[in-house]
């Protein structure tokens, strides 16, 4: 029995170590898919969030609340490439998600992220790349703390640190697959971060509350 327990602990430590050591490679792989979403409101206020590409045509996913009051929206990749929005493909205020296309030209190369239709396991290692507090394209990591039901549907509680500007960031597993979209934080606690399940991206229903973005 003791031998089996020690073997299990060894495997757990080895996997955790491998996952952490693999983060630099995952950052390089996933970074081209991440975008900064910059919004100018009718009141003249500038706000930023995060989004990510889910196909080679340039479909972007971000949080509904990131663009809800936007007058203009611009998209920027880590290498400084700028895009402008084209069409809203689906918006859903309840799920806090929006999917839209960008104006893409012939020579533009888009690198999408794969979206998983499976919920992660509690304790699973996860990471995210986003734009917290203007520290653009930052990576953070943590674990899945719990799977909960919330007003956005199935929600992944996690410990990957995030801040204002992280909204819309993909929460990813150690394969680089999107398992959730960072939606909100409970600042009254520590590392109480929540992501809408990626299954909501796949099954996103349009409520027609946002029909155009400029």
N, C-alpha and C positions, 0 to 999 in steps of 0.2 A: 504493500500500500504506500509506504513512505517513498519507495523508488518511483512509483507512478506519479505521486504528488510533485516530487522533485523534477521529474521529466516534464510535467505540465508547466511548472514555473519556468523552467529553462526555455521551453518553446515560446511561452508568453513574453518573456524578456527579449528573446531573440527576435520575435515578430515586431515588438514595439520598437526595438533598436533599428530594425530594417526599415520600418515605416518612417521613423524620424530621419534616418540617413537618406531616404529616398525623396525627401521634400525638395531639395535643390533641383533635382531632375523634373519633378512635377511642376515646380514653379516655372521653369523654362518652357515646359511643354504647354502649360495652360495659359501663360501670360498673354500670348497673341489674341486669345479669345475674349479677354476682359476689356471693358470699355469704361471710360468716365462719362457719366451723363450729366451735362451742365444745363441748368434751366434758368431762364429769366422770367420772372413773374410779371403780371400786369402792373404790379406795384413797384417794379424796378428792382426787386430783390433777386440776387443770384444765389442759387443753391445747387449742390452737387450730390450725386449718388453714383451708383455703380450698376452696370449691366453686363451682359455677356451674349455672344453669338451662339445660336443653336443650329445653324445650317450654313452652307457655303453661299447661299443667296444673300445673307446678311440680316436674318431675322434676329432681333434683339429681345431679350427678356430683362425686365427690371420690375421694381415695385410700383404699384399704382400710385402710392403717395409721393413718390419721387417726382412724377411729372403731372400730378393732379392739377396744380394751379399754374402750369407753365404757359408762358406766352410764346417763347421759342425754346427749342431743345437742340443741343448739338452733342455729337458723339465723338470721342477721341480715344484712340488706341495708345498703347504704351510707347510706340515709336513715333507718335505725333501726327498720325494720319487722322484727318477730321472727316466726319460724315454728317449729313443732315437727314432728318426723318422723312419717310415717304408716306406710308399708309399704316394706320392702326389695324392690326389683324384681329385682335381680341383684347378686351379690357374687362377686368372683374374687380370691383371695389371690395367685395366681401373677402375674396382671396388675396387682395392686395397685390395683384399681378397685372402686368400689361405686356402684350406682345406686339411689336411693330417692325416694319421693314425700314431699311435705309436706302438712300439714293446711292446705288453702286454702279461704278463704271467698269468698262470692259477689262481693264488691267488690274482692278482691285482684287486682291486675294484675301479671302476670309477663312479663318481657321475656327471651326465650331467646336463646342464642347458636346460630348455625349451626355444625354439625359437618362438617368436610371428610372425605371418604373418600380423599383423595390425600396422599401423602407430599410434604413440601416439598423443594425443591432445596437442596443445600449452598451456603451463601453468601446464602441468602434472608434478608431482614429479618424479624424476629419481635418480639413483645412479649408481656408478661403483666401481669396485675393480680392482686394477692394481699395477704396479711396477714403479711409477714415481721416476726418479732420484735415483734409488737404494733403495728407501724406499719401500721395497717389501710388497705386499699384503695390500696396503693402500686403505681405503674406502673414497669416497667423494660423495657428493650429490648436487643436484640442481634442476632446472626445464627445461622443453622443452621451448626454446625461439622462435623457428620457424621451419617449415618444408620447406626446400629449394631444388632446383634442382642444382646439381653440376656435375662436370665431372665424379663423381662416381655413379651418379643416384640420387635417393631421399636421401637427407641428413638431419639429425636431428641436428639442432643447439641447444646447451644446455649449462648450466652454471655449470655443475659438474667439478670442477677444475681438470686439468690433465697436465702432463709434459712429456718430453722425457722419454720413458720407459712405458708410458701409452698406446702407440699405440697397437691396438689389444684387448684392454680391452672391455668387454661387457658393454653396456649401458643398464640398466635394469629398469623395472617399479616396482611398489610397490607390485607386485605379485612375483617378482624374475624372471620374464621372460625377455629374451634378446630381446630388441627392436632395437638395433643398435650395431655397432662396432666402437669404437673411432679411428678416422683416422688422423685428423690433427687439429692444433690449430693456430689461428691468434694471435701471440704474441704481435702485435702492439696495440691490444685492451685489454680489460679485460673480462675474462670468455667467450671468443669467441671460443667455442669448437665444433667440428663437428664429427658426427658419421654416417657412411654408414648404411642405413636402413637394419634391419634384414631380410627384404624380399629378399635382394640380396643374403643372405646366402642360403635361400631356393631355389632360382632360379639361383644359381651360375653356370655360363657356363665356361667350361674349355677352356682357350686360348692356352694351352700347352706351355706357355713361361717358366714355371718352371716344369720340369718333374721329378726331383729327389731331395731329401734332404738327407744329410748324418748325 
